[in-house]
Amino acid sequence: MPSIKDIMQTMEYGPAPESNSEVRAWLDERAAGLGHFINGRFTAPGDDLIEVVNPATEEVIGRVPKGVAADVDAAVRAARAALPKWAALSGFERARYLYAIARHIQKRERFFAVLETMDNGKTIRETRDIDIPLVARHFYHHAGWAELVDDEFPDHTPVGVCGQIIPWNFPLLMLAWKVAPALAAGNTVVLKPADLTPMTASAFAELLVEIGLPAGVVNIVHGDGETGAAIAGHADIDKVAFTGSTDVGRVIRRQIAGSGKKLSLELGGKSPFIVLEDADLDGAVEGVVDAIWFNQGEVCCAGSRILVQEGVARRFFEKLTQRMKTLRVGDPLDKTMDIGAVVSKKQLSRIEALLETGKAEGATLNVAPVELPKRGAFCAPGFFTGTASSHTVSQVEIFGPVATTQTFRTLGEAVALANDTRYGLAASVWSENVNRAIELAARVKAGVVWINGTNMFDAAAPFGGYRESGFGREGGRSGMLEYLALPADKKGKPRPAPTLVPQVQPFTGKADLPEIDITAKLYIGGKQARADGGQSYTVIGKSGQAIGQAGLANRKDVRNAVEAAGKATGWGNVTGHNRAQVLYFLAENLSQRRAEFAAALAASGASPKAEDEVELTIRRAFWYAAQVDKFDGAVTATKSRHVTMTVNEPFGTMGIVAPDEAPLLSLLSLILPAIALGNRVVAVASQSHPLIAARLYQVLETSDIPGGVVNLLTGDRDVLARTLAEHDDVAALWYCGSEEGSAMVEKASAGNLKSTWSDNGRLRDWRDPKQGQGREFLRRACQVKTIWLPYGE
């Protein structure tokens, strides 16, 4: 046995195992299998059971049933039956239940930490010090939202029954992220845990029984991907929340397209970890430990792409190599271990295959000199050098404890490398110069940016991604809004089909034409442009007579418009005050042509009160001009000595498809909030009344709106909408058309997982300020970026 003197010399750790006797006793009592939790009771396990394996020991620790359609039906029925009473409870009454959940999690935090470690393979240090405290924090935080929901979200109502599908990397924490806001908002839940890690969800269900949560409010159905698909596709589910892979996110987006279900997706990532030459290199090295070796690298926001400025790259990688030598990999129940087991042998095989691909493509794998346990799904931590952006391992999630590395010279090159990915979940920036750090934070396309830190989470801080990392937010005010609805979101009357089908052949019927023929064109890049196909279609007025022709845009016109919008990036950097002045100027110019637009609306037959529609359009421009510099972000209360900022950022290029009703008012009601927040727009005007848009571009030309900020197309609504939905450079799409068209654009948008907002073919009263304008339009026109900035000692 070594002496104390020897130990002080070598600083070697002795074993420090955490007892799992209580958890083993709990597991032994349930060795025959765990059932679903439906309507406040556990079902019998049944015969078709999925074995749950401890990845560190390869021991079967439990069995859960594979949920089938009948199980999902029963859970959804229970949730639907419980919804009215749960939603009708006062905020205080719901808060009491959420508070009780938080308290009981804390009372059994060691039990849950040990069970999570055995179920998932992550170290007890992480479950004990990070996961379980954050679980309790989320329920505490949302107990507060339950208390305040009526005051803070006036006119909002619960969405309804929520289907929630969670992953295996943070089993209980992901449950808390989803269940807590859903319950606080007054919804009921049907949740499916990952089939690899279902044990803490079952223990959580027992806790719900213990606190007396009303039956049916939370239902848990076990199973695999088929079970998840049954939940997402169930006709009586109102909201789907999914955390998992981008590929499955696409499947769900397509599966529920056109259903009217609310959807939030938190998907994959390939997050940059950027080290500038003025960074505290020792601090940055410890940041890497937390970024990619935390939770075995099984973190969607892991800093898996390390980007280092050339001047310090050699020293940084030397320090990183030395630090890697001190990492300990082994029994996750040993409190001295830094890294535990990955979740399964199958996942380990996937990681190892990607590492072999990286080496085959020319990169060098640097691996920690650790001796891995002979049993279990253990992976040595490491990092690649010599990787390029084109390498598979630089683009694909390894989802294991191995990062790629690259170097850069300038801030511009760092931004280019950081954004050279289809994802946009998180980023980490290391610099002692706060100005440079914040500049990078603003330029990196990611939903969360940590400055001189990484993998920091809090219930008050919104979390979610850009681009193919999904849409929607979890946590804070933004996370609550995912589980609330407005009356305007409810179904109105079905929208009739367009009264005009584009016809390009000469029109031989009656006509009411101007003395000198007017050629209505498209408006692209600040210029009037003929339709690429050289075609125009006849427009019919209220008397059935032809009143002109409009350009028939095609796929290439959409491409040209998107390219023009992509060049107008300066609009997003203009101050809110200046954008407001432009909107006021637009209203002024529209006012000067009030009579002309009223006459055009009257001739079209689309507006029974043409003068009123023009007046309301002018007022709407004033309202959004007023909002430009007032719809702002916030500083949220999270960790001490941190400023955690939520910033509303524009999407970039947005597609907008306007309806036939109120052709001037509806078109501008959609365009104005988008450009107010700094987006550029490719708008498809009313199919049946396109000549209103042809007059509008003359107003845009005289209102100081930079070329490319607003682009107007006319033609077949759904042909153009599909092209916008499929375009990878369109970041968000609003669609007001048919029910079938809504399904089409939502399904087509799955390519780059753009954010969509459709009315599912239901009419909206554009004259009503509660339906035709509001903060909901502004909220839908931006994406929240959360920036964590430390300060003080």
VEXKOLLUM-751472 format. One record per residue (C-alpha): residue in one letter; x, y, z. Coordinates in steps of 0.001 Angstrom, whole numbers, padded with zeros to 6 digits, always signed. Each point is the difference from the previous one (the first is absolute). Example, Ala and Ser with C-alpha at 12.3 -4.5 7.8 and 13.67 -1.06 7.14 Angstrom:
// residues 2
a+012300-004500+007800;s+001370+003440-000660;
***
This chain:
// residues 793
m+000000+000000+000000;p+001557+003363-000992;s+000863+002449+002742;i-001475+003493+000231;k+003378+001360-001071;d-000058-002138-003154;i-003575+001037-000785;m+000907+003690+000373;q+002880-000517-002416;t-001953-001822-002676;m-003439+001582+000657;e-001553-003286-001090;y-003668-000541+000673;g-001297-002849+002018;p-003361-001505-000853;a-003044+001905+001275;p-002995-002131-000942;e-003525+001261+000524;s-002277-002573+001571;n-002857-001156-002204;s-001607-002367+002485;e-003270+001967+000265;v-000312+000222-003758;r+000765-003688-000406;a-002728-000806+002479;w-002413+002159-001983;l+001025-001733-003238;d-000278-003463+001538;e-003570+000722+001071;r-000817+000811-003631;a+002088-002726-001642;a-003058-001471-001725;g-000428+003203-001943;l-001356+003528+000237;g-003294+000995-001546;h-001187+003171-001680;f-001325+002784+002226;i-003489+000851-001276;n-002759+001892+001772;g+001857-000004+003292;r+000669-003751+000071;f+002660-002433-001192;t-001094-002578-002538;a+001081-003627+000118;p+003389-000464-001726;g-001290-002454-002608;d+002086-002460-001997;d+001671+002101-002716;l+002682+001632+002147;i+003067+002049-000886;e+003072-000790+002103;v+001714+002995+001608;v+003767-000447+000307;n+002481+001766+002252;p+002572+001028-002636;a+002846-000001+002527;t-000527-003603+001101;e-002077-001513-002838;e-002429-001159+002685;v-003744-000048-000669;i-001460+002316+002646;g-003613+000146-001116;r-002646-000763-002596;v-002658+002264-001456;p-002835-000705-002435;k+000025+001078-003608;g-002997+002294-000276;v-002439-000692-002821;a-002821+002066-001459;a-002461-001142+002664;d+002325+001169+002773;v+000433+003386-001665;d-003772+000284-000484;a-000595-000693+003685;a+002599+002561+001066;v-001374+002677-002329;r-003564-000653+001179;a+001126+000354+003597;a+001825+003246-000772;r-003014+001365-001910;a-002371-000884+002846;a+002266+001664+002589;l+000551+003157-002051;p-003116+002054+000880;k+000410-000259+003765;w+003777+000491-000109;a-000243+003039-002293;a-002773+001456+002188;l+002115-000108+003170;s+001302+003342+001167;g+003655+000751-000609;f+000606-000339+003720;e-001496-003489+000078;r+002142-001199-002921;a+003034+001669+001584;r-000520-002036+003175;y+000335-003249-001947;l+003104+001170-001862;y+001528+001177+003250;a-000722-003381+001564;i+001702-001780-002893;a+003107+002173+000420;r+000121-000630+003746;h-000428-003740-000350;i+002730-000156-002655;q+002322+001674+002488;k-001055-002343+002775;r+001034-002949-002179;e+002823+001570-001980;r+002524-002695+000880;f-002403-002776-001024;f-000695+001667-003351;a+003697+000764-000579;v+001074-003597+000550;l-002866-001382-002099;e+000811+002407-002837;t+003657-001025+000082;m-000840-003693-000137;d-002551+000574-002748;n+002038+002307-002208;g+003692-000597+000782;k+000855+003609+000855;t+002076+000675+003092;i-001555+000420+003419;r+001758+003355+000297;e-002038+001288-002936;t-003358-001456+000999;r+000476+001077+003625;d+001397+003492-000610;i-001587+001012-003325;d-002934-002065-001239;i-002125-000498+003095;p+000440+003540+001391;l-001035+001353-003411;v-003058-002264-000013;a-001121+001522+003289;r+000861+003493-001263;h-002286-000417-003007;f-002963-000998+002108;y+000626+002848+002447;h+000327+002497-002846;h-003164-001165-001689;a-001926-000024+003238;g+000617+003735-000208;w-001287+000170-003574;a-003122-001920+001004;e-000646+002639+002643;l+000571+002868-002454;v-001341-001380-003277;d-003233+002024+000013;d+001843+003248+000712;e+002971-000552-002301;f-001824-001600-002923;p-003401+001717-000219;d-002477-001455-002491;h+002064-003184-000321;t-001443-003456+000598;p+001576-003471+000314;v+000753-001728-003296;g-001662-003233+001181;v+001384-003527+000097;c+003764-000034-000562;g+001911-002938-001461;q+003610+000096+001179;i+002843-002215-001202;i+003315+000217+001817;p+003522-001381-000640;w+002354-002204+001983;n+002870+002401+000725;f-001698+001971+002824;p-003011-002207+000799;l-001448+001663+003089;l+001168+003514-000852;m-001628-000124-003437;l-003190-001228+001676;a+000080+003024+002300;w+000698+002394-002885;k-003171-001160-001701;v-002421-000976+002752;a+000524+003054+002233;p-001014+002738-002499;a-002825-002122-001395;l-001567-000427+003436;a+000631+003607+001006;a-001909+001192-003077;g-002972-002256+000793;n+000615-002799-002510;t-000026-003740+000534;v+002753-002314-001201;v+000686-003310-001712;l+003749-000592+000208;k+002209-002695-001499;p+003446-000497+001560;a+002823-001463-002058;d-000131-003790-000044;l+003678-000119+001036;t-000524+002121+003136;p-003564-000263+001321;m+000657-000731+003671;t+000028+003480+001523;a-003215+000861-001860;s-001692-002931+001732;a+001361+001111+003362;f-001240+003503-000772;a-003461-001419-000638;e+000067-001556+003462;l+000913+003409+001379;l-003083+001476-001723;v-002152-002558+001782;e+001721+000924+003246;i-000831+003716-000319;g-003568-000704-001124;l+000116+001485-003504;p-003488-000423-001511;a-000335-003127-002124;g+000556+000474-003734;v+001928+003272+000242;v+003277-001790-000746;n+000050-003331-001837;i+003161-001931-000883;v+000040-002565-002802;h+003155-002043-000553;g+001160-001261-003359;d+002172+000554-003038;g-000218+002203-003075;e-003297-001521-001081;t-001525+000972+003327;g+001301+003534-000410;a-001462+000187-003492;a-003384-001149+001359;i+000063+002823+002552;a+001088+002680-002467;g-002553-001100-002584;h-002928-000487+002358;a-002992+002019-001138;d-000791+001229+003517;i+003475+001372+000764;d+000115+003802-000239;k+003712+000628+000435;v+003101-002068-000740;a+003319+000683+001709;f+002982-002063-001104;t+003654-000057+000992;g+002220-002313-001990;s+001728-000419-003339;t-000523+002297-002958;d-000992-002922-002208;v-002840-000996+002338;g-000968+003663+000307;r-000516+000061-003768;v-002138-003113+000195;i-002234+001580+002643;r-000255+003275-001939;r-001224-001911-003043;q-002201-002334+002040;i-002089+002736+001622;a+000050+002492-002882;g-003420+001555-000461;s-001372-001406+003250;g-000098+003356+001765;k+002130-001374+002827;k+002408+002414+001615;l+003575-001274-000351;s+003316+000686+001685;l+003204-001803-000944;e+003327-000020+001845;l+002322-001952-002244;g+003638-000678-000730;g+002992+002273+000079;k+003612+000328-001027;s+000865+002899+002233;p+003164+002097-000393;f+002339+000585+002950;i+001924+003126-001014;v+003282+000923+001711;l+001428+003438-000821;e+003670+000855+000442;d-000708+002185+003042;a-001902-002753+001850;d+000975-001440+003356;l+001336-003226-001487;d-000107-001952+003246;g-003608+001043+000498;a-000800-000914-003600;v+001541-003453+000460;e-002245-000577+003008;g-002827+001240-002220;v+000757-002805-002449;v-000325-002493+002860;d-003491+001335+000642;a-000833+000408-003678;i+000777-003369-001560;w+000984-002386+002816;f-002974+000886+002168;n-002659-002734-000121;q+002308-002087-002242;g-000562+002551-002766;e-003622-001144-000261;v-001251+003574-000006;c-001799+001606-002924;c+001701+003339+000758;a+003457-001483+000691;g+002905+002167-001174;s+000992-002641-002505;r+001838+002288-002460;i+002953+001704+001693;l+001125+003062-001978;v+003249+001617+001205;q+001738+003154-001218;e+003295-000890-001643;g+002248+002042+002290;v-000885-002101+003047;a-000961-003287-001640;r+003223-001878+000768;r+000005+000993+003694;f-003714-000681+000332;f+000210-003512-001447;e+003029-000789+002155;k-001933+001033+003096;l-003042-001935-001174;t+002092-003135-000539;q+001465+000267+003492;r-003423+000551+001534;m-001391-002986-001852;k+002584-002228+001682;t-001593+000694+003386;l-003523-001058-000972;r-001396-003071+001713;v-002377-002348-001794;g-001766-002792+001822;d-002757-001034+002357;p-002482+002915-000125;l-001047-000687+003606;d+003577+000779+001091;k+000030+003673+001020;t+003595+000395-001226;m-000863-000714-003632;d-000192+002739-002616;i-001590-002073-002752;g-002381-002916+000183;a-001455-002321-002622;v-001791+001023-003175;v-003611-001036-000027;s+000267-003331-001831;k+002270-002318-001938;k-001876+000986-003156;q+000787+003663+000594;l+003630-000901+000722;s+000215-001834-003332;r-001387+003056-001779;i+002600+002241+001664;e+002839-002374-000847;a-001110-000191-003637;l+000059+003802-000285;l+003451+000142+001598;e+001268-002475-002588;t-001551+002144-002738;g+001794+003061+001372;k+003346-001800-000063;a-000654-001382-003477;e-000674+003518-001282;g+003417+001144+001235;a-000557+001403+003481;t+002137-000999+002982;l-001791-001312+003091;n+001612+000952+003308;v-001314-002276+002749;a+000368+000254+003767;p+002360-002678+001408;v-002677-001675+002082;e-000625-003639+000704;l-003635-000712-000738;p-001990-002492+002078;k-000222-003412-001604;r-003804-000007+000259;g-002372+002734-000979;a-000430+002557-002777;f+003015+002195+000754;c+001671+002340-002483;a+003341+001724+000494;p-000203+003814-000203;g+001986+001765-002680;f+000158+002531-002786;f+000865+000044-003674;t+002652+002234-001510;g+000405+000610-003699;t-003739+000087-000618;a-001539+002089-002748;s-003526+001341-000300;s-000723-002564-002704;h+000858-002975+002198;t-002885-002162+001109;v+000912+000393+003667;s-000139+003792-000385;q-003552-000076-001330;v-001636-003010+001684;e-000749-000282+003715;i+002349-002551+001537;f-002002+000187+003234;g+002909-001355+001940;p+003008+001404+001921;v+002015+000995-003067;a+000299+003476-001562;t+001374+001244-003295;t+002381+002959-000215;q+000880+002724-002474;t+001957+003249+000117;f-000839+003479-001254;r+001772+003331-000426;t-002660+002724+000139;l-003345+000523+001689;g-001651-000143-003397;e+001525-003393-000686;a-001107-001203+003449;v-003576+001032-000763;a+000117-001712-003400;l+001265-003245+001531;a-002445+000168+002888;n-002955+000450-002358;d+001195-002635-002461;t-002540-002542+001205;r-003642-000785-000596;y-000581+000211+003745;g-000307+003004+002297;l-000612-001124+003547;a+002785+001474+002126;a+003460+001562-000010;s+002698+000803+002538;v+002328+003017-000322;w+003187+000464+002027;s+001637+003424+000168;e+001124+002483+002648;n-001180+002809-002289;v-003713+000368+000644;n-000541+002046-003170;r+001435-002722-002228;a-001892-002685+001886;i-003346+001764-000358;e+000689+000730-003673;l+000526-003697-000617;a-003063-000877+002061;a-002088+002266-002212;r+001396-001367-003268;v-000107-003720+000751;k-003253-001639-001086;a-000972-001820+003156;g-002888+000089+002422;v+002251-000017+003079;v+003436+001593+000368;w+002170-000389+003088;i+002835+002484+000518;n+002940-001391+001989;g-002113-002938+001035;t-001939-002875-001470;n-002930-002316+000625;m-001663+002334+002485;f-003739-000481+000362;d-002757+001532+002069;a-003779-000214-000007;a-000243+003772-000540;a+002233+000000-003090;p-001589-000977-003339;f+001749-002894-001721;g-000416-001018-003629;g+001565+000198-003414;y+000159+001659-003388;r-000131-001705-003383;e+000033-003819+000108;s+000364-000006+003766;g-003743+000581+000106;f-002374+002733+001080;g-001819+000978+003142;r+001527+000637+003417;e+000046-001755+003349;g+000330+002001+003192;g-001003+003465+001107;r-002739+002123-001552;s+000679-001322-003504;g-000365-003573+001203;m-003355+000772+001612;l-001326+001466-003242;e+000572-003363-001688;y-002773-001394+002223;l-002490+002857-000323;a-002386+001044-002759;l-001864+003164-000953;p-003662+000170-001048;a+001172+000996-003488;d+001729-003375-000253;k-003346-001767+000283;k-001705-001149-003158;g-002096+002497-001940;k-002128-000611-003060;p+001635-001872-002896;r+001688+002253-002552;p-001602-000303-003449;a+002141-000901-002970;p+001402+002881-002057;t-002602+001448-002340;l+002572+000307-002753;v+002029-002764-001588;p+002919+001486-001977;q-000723-000142-003742;v+002713+001089-002431;q-001901-000213-003295;p-001539+003187-001467;f-003235+001012+001724;t-002855+000698-002424;g-002675+000947+002519;k-001011+003439+001178;a+002737+002245+001294;d+000258+003197+002012;l+003500+001138-000831;p+001906+003297+000401;e+000564+002279-002977;i+003666-000904-000134;d+000808-003637+000690;i+001746-000662+003324;t+002486-002828+000260;a-000030-001267+003574;k+003340-001615+000835;l+001613-001786+002889;y+002086+001923+002525;i+003397-001597+000652;g+003096+001579+001547;g-001550+003480+000015;k-000796-000099-003713;q-002990-000831-002125;a+000672-003228-001852;r-001848-001916-002669;a-000942-003555+000922;d+002763-002384-001045;g-002396-002187-001974;g-001185+002989-002051;q-003584-000678+001044;s-002755+002166+001447;y-003483-001013+001051;t-003282+001840-000318;v-001478+001565+003138;i-003788+000205+000323;g-001732+002788+001918;k-003238+000036+001970;s-002165+000442-003104;g+001503-003039-001704;q+001955+002154-002397;a+003749-000216-000569;i+001756+002850+001811;g+003603-000795-000953;q+002704-002604+000005;a+002480-001036+002714;g+003350-001709-000333;l-000076-003789+000392;a+003053-000736+002126;n+001729-003368-000116;r+002674-001929+001869;k+002817+002089-001431;d-001688+003224+001093;v-000109-001389+003547;r+003688-000820-000275;n+000792+003521-001195;a-002064+001546+002776;v+001658-002131+002686;e+003424+000916-001364;a-000933+003688+000080;a-001215-000339+003566;g+003211-001783+000942;k+002040+003000-001149;a-001956+002473+002134;t+001554-001134+003289;g+000679+003576+001084;w-003679+000460+000842;g+000357-002194+003078;n+002814+002241+001279;v-001962+003236-000370;t-001055+001472+003325;g-003567-000455+001131;h-000481+003757-000141;n+001016+000122-003656;r-002195-002949-000959;a-002895+001742+001760;q+000571+003140-002074;v-000200-002062-003180;l-003313-001538+001069;y-001385+003413+000878;f+001132+001238-003420;l-001758-002945-001657;a-003206+000910+001828;e+000401+003623-001096;n+000410-000938-003653;l-002908-002415+000148;s-002129+002740+001516;q+000795+002338-002892;r-001323-002647-002408;r-002990-000899+002119;a-002590+000693-002688;e+001904-001969-002633;f+000234-003115+002180;a-003625+000288+001083;a-001058+000142-003640;a+002156-003001-000870;l-001455-002004+002896;a-003512+000948-001004;a+000635-001020-003605;s+001364-003354+001111;g-003144-000825+001942;a+002120-001364+002850;s-000817+002665+002555;p-003577+001047+000838;k+001363+003047+001861;a+002994+001012-002072;e+000661+003329+001730;d-000058-001683+003405;e+002492-002632-001147;v+002464+002651-001135;e-000405+001890+003268;l+000568-003151+002062;t+003095-000810-002058;i+001457+003431+000744;r-000763-000413+003685;r+001629-003445-000019;a+003192+001488-001413;f-000035+002558+002818;w-000527-002733+002606;y+002969-002062-001164;a+002143+003120-000352;a-000787+000697+003636;q+000936-003560+001011;v+003344-000167-001809;d+002120+001385+002832;k-002210-001318+002813;f-000323-003699-000745;d+003219-000875+001730;g+001733-002743+001919;a+000745-000294+003696;v+002595-000810+002619;t-001123-003105+001863;a+000868-001085+003519;t+002126-003140-000244;k+003415-000698+001537;s+001596+002528+002323;r+002535+002341-001584;h-001396-000614-003469;v-001885+002278-002314;t-002209-002401-001941;m-001469+001931-002909;t-002813-001063-002269;v+000199+001808-003316;n-002623-000013-002758;e+001834-000627-003276;p-001491+000021-003501;f-000192-003288-001885;g+001552+001507-003109;t-002003-000708-003133;m-003676-000741+000613;g-002583-001265-002446;i-003511+001433+000308;v-003048-001305-001848;a-002953+002367+000282;p-003698-000872-000300;d-002635+001359-002356;e-002097+001716+002673;a+000863+003656+000735;p+002810-000139-002585;l+001709+003227+001051;l-000532-000252+003752;s+000871-003692+000320;l+003124+000314-002160;l+001415+002883+002007;s-001167-001498+003300;l+002367-002870-000798;i+002868+001975-001519;l+000190+002777+002604;p+000833-002039+003129;a+002570-001999-001942;i+001933+003018-001256;a-000547+001882+003256;l+002255-002556+001717;g+002672+000101-002707;n-001011-002878-002273;r-000051+000108-003779;v-003138-001231-001681;v-001016-001865-003131;a-003762+000497-000059;v-002561-001692-002220;a-002920+002379-000419;s-003675-000911-000333;q-000475-002417-002889;s-003406+001416-000936;h+000775+003703+000579;p+003671+000431-000927;l-000265+003507-001461;i-000124+001442+003519;a+003581-001212+000508;a+000999+001443-003353;r-001007+003423+001311;l+001635-000648+003356;y+003502-000381-001388;q-000180+003577-001226;v-000529+001034+003624;l+002911-002157+001121;e+002286+001601-002562;t-000616+003454+001491;s+000132-000952+003679;d+003742-000554+000509;i-000391-003766+000309;p+003325-001396-001253;g-000098-002199-003061;g-000500-003649+000848;v-001647+000602+003372;v-003470-000458-001496;n-000477-002078-003131;l-003487-000473-001463;l-001082-002885-002210;t-003356-000690-001623;g-001369-003210-001456;d-001167-003413+001096;r+000059+000122+003800;d+000789-003624+000755;v+002541-000488-002773;l+002023+002905+001381;a-000637-001047+003612;r+001425-003469-000626;t+003131+001476-001530;l+000468+002306+002991;a-000587-002889+002402;e+002613-002138-001735;h+002605+002777-000286;d+002890-000506+002426;d+000766+003725+000141;v-003480+000848+001276;a+000207-000162+003802;a-003676+000417+000865;l-003303-000160-001857;w-003465+001412+000736;y-002819-001451-002047;c-003620+001177-000275;g-001672-002242-002531;s-001910-003241-000060;e-000011-002850+002498;e+001674-002223-002593;g+002544+002716-000718;s+000820+000285+003702;a+000783-003712+000117;m+002048+000321-003172;v+002236+002836+001234;e+000511-001568+003423;k+001034-003277-001586;a+002235+001697-002579;s+001643+002127+002702;a+001513-003099+001620;g+002983+000230-002343;n+001746+002703+002023;l-002525-000140+002882;k-000967+003623-000446;s-002443+001531+002446;t-003500+000128-001499;w-003194+001763+001016;s-003179-000907-001851;d-003682+000593+000658;n-001022-003456-001251;g-002372+001425-002577;r-002075+001984+002496;l-001034+003599-000438;r+001426+002698+002233;d-001740+003343+000482;w+002804+002292-001108;r-001948+003064+001084;d-000064-001158+003616;p+003202+001134+001771;k-000132-003111+002187;q+000182-002199-003079;g+001746+002138-002584;q+002830+001500+002030;g+001722-000406+003327;r+003026-001184+001891;e-000638-003551-001174;f+000890+001110-003547;l+003197+001567+001311;r+000836-003073+002072;r-000461-002194-003059;a+002284+002294-002008;c+003073-000586+002143;q+002024-002682+001716;v+001306+000334+003535;k+003748-000097+000598;t+001144-000508+003597;i+003429+001418+000846;w+001697-000897+003282;l+002526+002663+001047;p+001920-000374+003284;y+001028+003025+002018;g+001750+000810+003277;e+002224-002364+001911;
***
